[in-house]
Amino acid sequence: MKYNFDEVINRRNTYSLKWDGEELIKETGFTERYDEETIPLFTADMDLPVPQPLIDALHKTVDHRIFGYSVFPKEYYEAIQHWFKKRHNWEIKKEEIVYSPGTVHALNIAVRTFTEPGDGVIIQRPVYPPFTAAVEGNGRQVMNNALKCDNDGYYTIDFDDFEEKAKDEKTKMFILCNPHNPVGRIFNKEELQRLSDICAKHNVLIVADEIHGDLIRRDQTFIPLAKAARNTDNIITFTAINKTFNVAGLHCTNVIISNPELRKTYAATLGLQLPSPFTIAALIAVYNEGEDWLAQLKEYIDGTMEWVETFLAERMPKVKVRIPEGTYVMWMDFSGYGLSPEEVHDRIYHRANVLLEDGHLFGEEGLHYQRICIPSPRPIIKEAFERIAREFADLPLSKKEQ
């Protein structure tokens, strides 16, 4: 069926974090202004309708009228195996799959299971803030292998620095984000092999967050680390339907661990996790019948990102932005305005009343950046950027621009 992603669906009064979470959002310090006119584009969930087969599956579950403790049927595992084999040529065995109610939870379990207080954990900033929280919040030490950014906003890995940190005797783990949130890189086979080789050489465990792996641009290819690596004995991979199919509220992350000893240890720390019947029905539906919807979604997001790139070039040329290879976030550099991060924040969050995510939350490398989550109906995105552009239009031109 054809999906209308331009349809604006009112999410207020539906328990939505981004649309109903005024109190929590203010408490966390994101903004001082949040009201009925706020456009929130900070959270990585979509304001777009989910696939019809998913809706049908959930209706069927509701119609049964009983929602007791549930177990995973064979169809659940078969759907995961079929999806990754067909789309990524990755063969996953049933016994390698460990269910977790969420990716951040799964990450914290991994850190607590395989490292000790004081151990070093490599992350690559600017990066998703819960990576830092999982390390520091559990009493471990961040080993920051900062990504390198060129003048065009393209990020690469500093491999010399990475190996220096990997061979440090206190380093026990590397948390990979691929596709990378927020910079949007999809690391290629050569990069992934080099990372995994270094980690294997220095006995560093890799935790690969790949939950954005199906959200890539039309001209890109995503390769799971477990497919690129020469050996997977030291690799733990997080996959999920949450981002791909906009079901974060159904709590469904699958942790793939080929090493049986690692898997046994991890599962023991995780403990018994019983799924919701809605989670089971959702995964089976989207992995078996969601490809048509996903193809349409990716085309829509690609079109929105192209619109954003054109709009900024014409109306806010001082903002540097690059269409990401993967994810549905865009990473915008406002340093060209010569304003402090606080002044940029004030113009966007308070005056324009658009809620993004300040780049400093991703590490000091993001100090002058803003992250925006794009998967909303295009009319909402256009209104948000029109508001933002108006708040920067009064700035004087530099001598070079005059």
NUFI-974017 format. One record per residue (C-alpha): residue number from 0; residue in one letter; x, y, z. Coordinates in steps of 0.2 Angstrom, whole numbers. Layout:
N
+-----+----+-------+-------+-------+
:   i : aa :  east : north :    up :
+-----+----+-------+-------+-------+
: NUM :  a :     X :     Y :     Z :
...
+-----+----+-------+-------+-------+
REM end
This chain:
402
+-----+----+-------+-------+-------+
:   i : aa :  east : north :    up :
+-----+----+-------+-------+-------+
:   0 :  m :     0 :     0 :     0 :
:   1 :  k :     5 :    18 :    -2 :
:   2 :  y :     9 :    28 :    14 :
:   3 :  n :     5 :    46 :    16 :
:   4 :  f :    20 :    52 :    27 :
:   5 :  d :    15 :    71 :    24 :
:   6 :  e :     0 :    68 :    35 :
:   7 :  v :     2 :    77 :    52 :
:   8 :  i :    -5 :    66 :    66 :
:   9 :  n :    -8 :    75 :    82 :
:  10 :  r :     2 :    66 :    95 :
:  11 :  r :    -2 :    77 :   110 :
:  12 :  n :   -11 :    68 :   124 :
:  13 :  t :    -5 :    51 :   119 :
:  14 :  y :     9 :    49 :   132 :
:  15 :  s :    22 :    55 :   120 :
:  16 :  l :    39 :    60 :   127 :
:  17 :  k :    42 :    73 :   114 :
:  18 :  w :    24 :    80 :   113 :
:  19 :  d :    18 :    78 :   131 :
:  20 :  g :    34 :    78 :   141 :
:  21 :  e :    35 :    96 :   145 :
:  22 :  e :    39 :    93 :   164 :
:  23 :  l :    52 :    80 :   161 :
:  24 :  i :    60 :    90 :   146 :
:  25 :  k :    62 :   106 :   157 :
:  26 :  e :    68 :    96 :   172 :
:  27 :  t :    82 :    89 :   161 :
:  28 :  g :    88 :   106 :   156 :
:  29 :  f :    84 :   105 :   137 :
:  30 :  t :    74 :   121 :   137 :
:  31 :  e :    66 :   134 :   148 :
:  32 :  r :    52 :   136 :   135 :
:  33 :  y :    40 :   122 :   131 :
:  34 :  d :    22 :   126 :   126 :
:  35 :  e :     8 :   121 :   114 :
:  36 :  e :    17 :   130 :   100 :
:  37 :  t :    34 :   121 :   103 :
:  38 :  i :    40 :   110 :    89 :
:  39 :  p :    50 :    95 :    97 :
:  40 :  l :    63 :    87 :    85 :
:  41 :  f :    75 :    81 :    98 :
:  42 :  t :    70 :    63 :   101 :
:  43 :  a :    74 :    49 :    89 :
:  44 :  d :    57 :    43 :    86 :
:  45 :  m :    46 :    46 :    71 :
:  46 :  d :    30 :    57 :    69 :
:  47 :  l :    25 :    45 :    55 :
:  48 :  p :    12 :    31 :    54 :
:  49 :  v :    19 :    13 :    56 :
:  50 :  p :    17 :    -1 :    43 :
:  51 :  q :    -1 :    -7 :    41 :
:  52 :  p :     4 :   -26 :    44 :
:  53 :  l :    10 :   -20 :    61 :
:  54 :  i :    -6 :   -12 :    65 :
:  55 :  d :   -16 :   -27 :    60 :
:  56 :  a :    -5 :   -38 :    70 :
:  57 :  l :    -7 :   -27 :    86 :
:  58 :  h :   -26 :   -27 :    83 :
:  59 :  k :   -26 :   -46 :    82 :
:  60 :  t :   -16 :   -46 :    99 :
:  61 :  v :   -29 :   -34 :   107 :
:  62 :  d :   -44 :   -44 :   100 :
:  63 :  h :   -38 :   -59 :   110 :
:  64 :  r :   -41 :   -49 :   126 :
:  65 :  i :   -28 :   -58 :   137 :
:  66 :  f :   -11 :   -51 :   139 :
:  67 :  g :    -2 :   -63 :   151 :
:  68 :  y :    17 :   -68 :   152 :
:  69 :  s :    23 :   -73 :   135 :
:  70 :  v :    37 :   -83 :   127 :
:  71 :  f :    46 :   -81 :   111 :
:  72 :  p :    38 :   -93 :    97 :
:  73 :  k :    50 :  -100 :    84 :
:  74 :  e :    42 :   -87 :    72 :
:  75 :  y :    50 :   -73 :    81 :
:  76 :  y :    68 :   -80 :    79 :
:  77 :  e :    64 :   -85 :    61 :
:  78 :  a :    59 :   -67 :    57 :
:  79 :  i :    75 :   -61 :    64 :
:  80 :  q :    85 :   -73 :    54 :
:  81 :  h :    76 :   -70 :    38 :
:  82 :  w :    78 :   -52 :    39 :
:  83 :  f :    96 :   -51 :    42 :
:  84 :  k :   100 :   -65 :    29 :
:  85 :  k :    90 :   -56 :    16 :
:  86 :  r :    95 :   -38 :    18 :
:  87 :  h :   113 :   -40 :    25 :
:  88 :  n :   118 :   -58 :    20 :
:  89 :  w :   121 :   -61 :    39 :
:  90 :  e :   117 :   -78 :    45 :
:  91 :  i :   112 :   -78 :    63 :
:  92 :  k :   109 :   -94 :    73 :
:  93 :  k :    93 :   -95 :    85 :
:  94 :  e :   104 :   -98 :   100 :
:  95 :  e :   114 :   -82 :    97 :
:  96 :  i :    99 :   -71 :   100 :
:  97 :  v :    97 :   -63 :   117 :
:  98 :  y :    82 :   -52 :   120 :
:  99 :  s :    83 :   -36 :   130 :
: 100 :  p :    69 :   -23 :   133 :
: 101 :  g :    80 :    -9 :   127 :
: 102 :  t :    96 :    -4 :   119 :
: 103 :  v :   102 :     8 :   133 :
: 104 :  h :    98 :    -6 :   145 :
: 105 :  a :   107 :   -19 :   135 :
: 106 :  l :   122 :    -7 :   134 :
: 107 :  n :   123 :    -4 :   153 :
: 108 :  i :   122 :   -23 :   156 :
: 109 :  a :   137 :   -26 :   144 :
: 110 :  v :   147 :   -13 :   153 :
: 111 :  r :   143 :   -20 :   170 :
: 112 :  t :   146 :   -38 :   164 :
: 113 :  f :   162 :   -37 :   155 :
: 114 :  t :   172 :   -23 :   164 :
: 115 :  e :   176 :   -18 :   181 :
: 116 :  p :   176 :    -1 :   190 :
: 117 :  g :   190 :     9 :   184 :
: 118 :  d :   192 :     0 :   167 :
: 119 :  g :   193 :    10 :   151 :
: 120 :  v :   180 :    10 :   138 :
: 121 :  i :   183 :    17 :   121 :
: 122 :  i :   169 :    28 :   113 :
: 123 :  q :   170 :    39 :    98 :
: 124 :  r :   164 :    57 :   101 :
: 125 :  p :   154 :    66 :    97 :
: 126 :  v :   142 :    52 :   101 :
: 127 :  y :   125 :    47 :   108 :
: 128 :  p :   125 :    53 :   126 :
: 129 :  p :   120 :    37 :   134 :
: 130 :  f :   137 :    29 :   128 :
: 131 :  t :   145 :    41 :   140 :
: 132 :  a :   132 :    38 :   154 :
: 133 :  a :   134 :    19 :   152 :
: 134 :  v :   153 :    21 :   155 :
: 135 :  e :   154 :    35 :   168 :
: 136 :  g :   138 :    30 :   177 :
: 137 :  n :   145 :    13 :   180 :
: 138 :  g :   162 :    19 :   187 :
: 139 :  r :   172 :    16 :   171 :
: 140 :  q :   183 :    28 :   162 :
: 141 :  v :   180 :    35 :   145 :
: 142 :  m :   194 :    33 :   133 :
: 143 :  n :   188 :    45 :   119 :
: 144 :  n :   194 :    41 :   102 :
: 145 :  a :   187 :    57 :    94 :
: 146 :  l :   182 :    56 :    76 :
: 147 :  k :   191 :    68 :    64 :
: 148 :  c :   180 :    80 :    54 :
: 149 :  d :   186 :    88 :    38 :
: 150 :  n :   180 :   105 :    31 :
: 151 :  d :   166 :    97 :    22 :
: 152 :  g :   159 :    89 :    38 :
: 153 :  y :   165 :    71 :    34 :
: 154 :  y :   170 :    61 :    49 :
: 155 :  t :   184 :    48 :    49 :
: 156 :  i :   192 :    37 :    62 :
: 157 :  d :   209 :    42 :    70 :
: 158 :  f :   216 :    24 :    69 :
: 159 :  d :   233 :    29 :    77 :
: 160 :  d :   224 :    36 :    92 :
: 161 :  f :   212 :    21 :    93 :
: 162 :  e :   226 :     8 :    94 :
: 163 :  e :   235 :    19 :   107 :
: 164 :  k :   220 :    18 :   118 :
: 165 :  a :   216 :     0 :   113 :
: 166 :  k :   233 :    -6 :   119 :
: 167 :  d :   232 :     3 :   136 :
: 168 :  e :   231 :   -11 :   149 :
: 169 :  k :   216 :    -3 :   157 :
: 170 :  t :   205 :    -3 :   141 :
: 171 :  k :   193 :   -18 :   141 :
: 172 :  m :   179 :   -13 :   129 :
: 173 :  f :   175 :    -3 :   113 :
: 174 :  i :   157 :     4 :   110 :
: 175 :  l :   155 :     6 :    92 :
: 176 :  c :   140 :    16 :    84 :
: 177 :  n :   137 :    11 :    66 :
: 178 :  p :   128 :    20 :    58 :
: 179 :  h :   135 :    33 :    69 :
: 180 :  n :   124 :    44 :    79 :
: 181 :  p :   125 :    59 :    77 :
: 182 :  v :   138 :    61 :    63 :
: 183 :  g :   129 :    49 :    51 :
: 184 :  r :   144 :    39 :    45 :
: 185 :  i :   142 :    21 :    39 :
: 186 :  f :   159 :    14 :    42 :
: 187 :  n :   165 :     3 :    27 :
: 188 :  k :   172 :   -14 :    27 :
: 189 :  e :   190 :    -9 :    28 :
: 190 :  e :   187 :     2 :    43 :
: 191 :  l :   177 :   -11 :    52 :
: 192 :  q :   190 :   -24 :    49 :
: 193 :  r :   204 :   -13 :    55 :
: 194 :  l :   194 :    -9 :    71 :
: 195 :  s :   190 :   -27 :    74 :
: 196 :  d :   208 :   -32 :    71 :
: 197 :  i :   215 :   -20 :    83 :
: 198 :  c :   203 :   -25 :    96 :
: 199 :  a :   206 :   -43 :    94 :
: 200 :  k :   225 :   -40 :    95 :
: 201 :  h :   223 :   -31 :   111 :
: 202 :  n :   209 :   -42 :   119 :
: 203 :  v :   196 :   -28 :   119 :
: 204 :  l :   178 :   -33 :   118 :
: 205 :  i :   167 :   -24 :   105 :
: 206 :  v :   149 :   -19 :   108 :
: 207 :  a :   142 :   -14 :    92 :
: 208 :  d :   126 :    -3 :    92 :
: 209 :  e :   119 :    -6 :    75 :
: 210 :  i :   101 :    -1 :    78 :
: 211 :  h :   101 :    12 :    64 :
: 212 :  g :   107 :    -1 :    51 :
: 213 :  d :    92 :    -1 :    41 :
: 214 :  l :    90 :    18 :    40 :
: 215 :  i :   102 :    22 :    26 :
: 216 :  r :   102 :    33 :    11 :
: 217 :  r :    97 :    26 :    -6 :
: 218 :  d :   115 :    25 :   -12 :
: 219 :  q :   123 :    17 :     3 :
: 220 :  t :   126 :     0 :     9 :
: 221 :  f :   127 :    -5 :    28 :
: 222 :  i :   138 :   -20 :    33 :
: 223 :  p :   136 :   -27 :    50 :
: 224 :  l :   152 :   -28 :    60 :
: 225 :  a :   150 :   -47 :    62 :
: 226 :  k :   150 :   -48 :    43 :
: 227 :  a :   166 :   -38 :    41 :
: 228 :  a :   176 :   -44 :    55 :
: 229 :  r :   188 :   -59 :    53 :
: 230 :  n :   183 :   -66 :    70 :
: 231 :  t :   167 :   -63 :    80 :
: 232 :  d :   172 :   -71 :    96 :
: 233 :  n :   174 :   -54 :   104 :
: 234 :  i :   159 :   -45 :    97 :
: 235 :  i :   142 :   -41 :   104 :
: 236 :  t :   129 :   -33 :    92 :
: 237 :  f :   113 :   -24 :    96 :
: 238 :  t :    99 :   -24 :    83 :
: 239 :  a :    82 :   -18 :    85 :
: 240 :  i :    65 :   -14 :    77 :
: 241 :  n :    63 :     1 :    87 :
: 242 :  k :    71 :    14 :    76 :
: 243 :  t :    68 :     6 :    59 :
: 244 :  f :    49 :     4 :    62 :
: 245 :  n :    45 :    18 :    75 :
: 246 :  v :    41 :     6 :    89 :
: 247 :  a :    52 :    12 :   103 :
: 248 :  g :    38 :    11 :   115 :
: 249 :  l :    37 :    -8 :   112 :
: 250 :  h :    54 :   -11 :   119 :
: 251 :  c :    62 :   -24 :   108 :
: 252 :  t :    81 :   -25 :   106 :
: 253 :  n :    90 :   -41 :   101 :
: 254 :  v :   108 :   -44 :   106 :
: 255 :  i :   118 :   -55 :    95 :
: 256 :  i :   132 :   -65 :   103 :
: 257 :  s :   141 :   -79 :    93 :
: 258 :  n :   153 :   -83 :   107 :
: 259 :  p :   144 :   -96 :   118 :
: 260 :  e :   154 :   -91 :   134 :
: 261 :  l :   151 :   -73 :   132 :
: 262 :  r :   132 :   -76 :   128 :
: 263 :  k :   130 :   -86 :   144 :
: 264 :  t :   139 :   -73 :   155 :
: 265 :  y :   129 :   -59 :   147 :
: 266 :  a :   112 :   -68 :   148 :
: 267 :  a :   115 :   -72 :   167 :
: 268 :  t :   118 :   -54 :   171 :
: 269 :  l :   103 :   -48 :   161 :
: 270 :  g :    92 :   -61 :   170 :
: 271 :  l :    75 :   -68 :   164 :
: 272 :  q :    67 :   -55 :   152 :
: 273 :  l :    49 :   -60 :   147 :
: 274 :  p :    42 :   -50 :   132 :
: 275 :  s :    26 :   -42 :   129 :
: 276 :  p :    14 :   -51 :   117 :
: 277 :  f :    13 :   -34 :   108 :
: 278 :  t :    32 :   -35 :   106 :
: 279 :  i :    32 :   -52 :    99 :
: 280 :  a :    18 :   -48 :    87 :
: 281 :  a :    26 :   -32 :    81 :
: 282 :  l :    43 :   -40 :    77 :
: 283 :  i :    36 :   -54 :    67 :
: 284 :  a :    25 :   -42 :    57 :
: 285 :  v :    38 :   -29 :    53 :
: 286 :  y :    52 :   -41 :    48 :
: 287 :  n :    40 :   -52 :    38 :
: 288 :  e :    29 :   -39 :    30 :
: 289 :  g :    38 :   -22 :    33 :
: 290 :  e :    50 :   -20 :    18 :
: 291 :  d :    38 :   -10 :     7 :
: 292 :  w :    34 :     2 :    20 :
: 293 :  l :    53 :     4 :    24 :
: 294 :  a :    57 :     7 :     6 :
: 295 :  q :    44 :    21 :     6 :
: 296 :  l :    50 :    28 :    22 :
: 297 :  k :    68 :    29 :    16 :
: 298 :  e :    63 :    38 :     0 :
: 299 :  y :    53 :    51 :    11 :
: 300 :  i :    67 :    54 :    23 :
: 301 :  d :    80 :    56 :     9 :
: 302 :  g :    68 :    69 :     1 :
: 303 :  t :    67 :    78 :    17 :
: 304 :  m :    85 :    78 :    20 :
: 305 :  e :    88 :    85 :     2 :
: 306 :  w :    75 :    99 :     6 :
: 307 :  v :    84 :   103 :    22 :
: 308 :  e :   101 :   104 :    13 :
: 309 :  t :    94 :   116 :     0 :
: 310 :  f :    85 :   127 :    12 :
: 311 :  l :   100 :   129 :    23 :
: 312 :  a :   111 :   133 :     7 :
: 313 :  e :    99 :   146 :     2 :
: 314 :  r :    92 :   154 :    18 :
: 315 :  m :   106 :   150 :    31 :
: 316 :  p :   122 :   147 :    21 :
: 317 :  k :   133 :   149 :    37 :
: 318 :  v :   126 :   133 :    44 :
: 319 :  k :   136 :   118 :    38 :
: 320 :  v :   127 :   102 :    35 :
: 321 :  r :   130 :    86 :    26 :
: 322 :  i :   117 :    73 :    22 :
: 323 :  p :   122 :    58 :    33 :
: 324 :  e :   125 :    41 :    25 :
: 325 :  g :   114 :    33 :    38 :
: 326 :  t :   102 :    37 :    53 :
: 327 :  y :    88 :    49 :    52 :
: 328 :  v :    97 :    63 :    61 :
: 329 :  m :   106 :    78 :    54 :
: 330 :  w :   121 :    86 :    62 :
: 331 :  m :   122 :   105 :    59 :
: 332 :  d :   137 :   116 :    62 :
: 333 :  f :   132 :   134 :    68 :
: 334 :  s :   150 :   140 :    71 :
: 335 :  g :   149 :   151 :    55 :
: 336 :  y :   138 :   163 :    64 :
: 337 :  g :   151 :   167 :    77 :
: 338 :  l :   139 :   166 :    91 :
: 339 :  s :   141 :   157 :   107 :
: 340 :  p :   132 :   140 :   109 :
: 341 :  e :   121 :   149 :   122 :
: 342 :  e :   116 :   162 :   110 :
: 343 :  v :   112 :   149 :    96 :
: 344 :  h :   102 :   139 :   109 :
: 345 :  d :    92 :   155 :   114 :
: 346 :  r :    88 :   159 :    96 :
: 347 :  i :    82 :   141 :    92 :
: 348 :  y :    74 :   135 :   108 :
: 349 :  h :    67 :   150 :   115 :
: 350 :  r :    64 :   162 :   101 :
: 351 :  a :    60 :   150 :    87 :
: 352 :  n :    52 :   138 :   100 :
: 353 :  v :    60 :   123 :    91 :
: 354 :  l :    67 :   110 :   102 :
: 355 :  l :    83 :   101 :    95 :
: 356 :  e :    97 :    94 :   104 :
: 357 :  d :   113 :   104 :   109 :
: 358 :  g :   129 :    97 :   102 :
: 359 :  h :   139 :    98 :   118 :
: 360 :  l :   128 :    84 :   125 :
: 361 :  f :   137 :    73 :   113 :
: 362 :  g :   155 :    78 :   119 :
: 363 :  e :   165 :    94 :   117 :
: 364 :  e :   168 :    90 :    99 :
: 365 :  g :   149 :    95 :    96 :
: 366 :  l :   150 :   112 :   105 :
: 367 :  h :   144 :   122 :    91 :
: 368 :  y :   132 :   109 :    83 :
: 369 :  q :   114 :   105 :    84 :
: 370 :  r :   106 :    88 :    81 :
: 371 :  i :    89 :    87 :    73 :
: 372 :  c :    79 :    71 :    71 :
: 373 :  i :    71 :    72 :    53 :
: 374 :  p :    57 :    59 :    52 :
: 375 :  s :    42 :    70 :    55 :
: 376 :  p :    30 :    75 :    41 :
: 377 :  r :    38 :    87 :    30 :
: 378 :  p :    26 :   102 :    34 :
: 379 :  i :    32 :   101 :    52 :
: 380 :  i :    50 :   101 :    46 :
: 381 :  k :    48 :   116 :    35 :
: 382 :  e :    39 :   126 :    48 :
: 383 :  a :    53 :   122 :    60 :
: 384 :  f :    66 :   128 :    48 :
: 385 :  e :    56 :   143 :    43 :
: 386 :  r :    55 :   148 :    62 :
: 387 :  i :    74 :   145 :    64 :
: 388 :  a :    79 :   155 :    49 :
: 389 :  r :    69 :   170 :    54 :
: 390 :  e :    78 :   171 :    71 :
: 391 :  f :    95 :   171 :    62 :
: 392 :  a :    90 :   183 :    48 :
: 393 :  d :    94 :   199 :    58 :
: 394 :  l :   113 :   195 :    60 :
: 395 :  p :   124 :   206 :    50 :
: 396 :  l :   134 :   200 :    35 :
: 397 :  s :   153 :   198 :    36 :
: 398 :  k :   164 :   209 :    25 :
: 399 :  k :   167 :   194 :    14 :
: 400 :  e :   148 :   192 :    12 :
: 401 :  q :   144 :   210 :     8 :
+-----+----+-------+-------+-------+
REM end
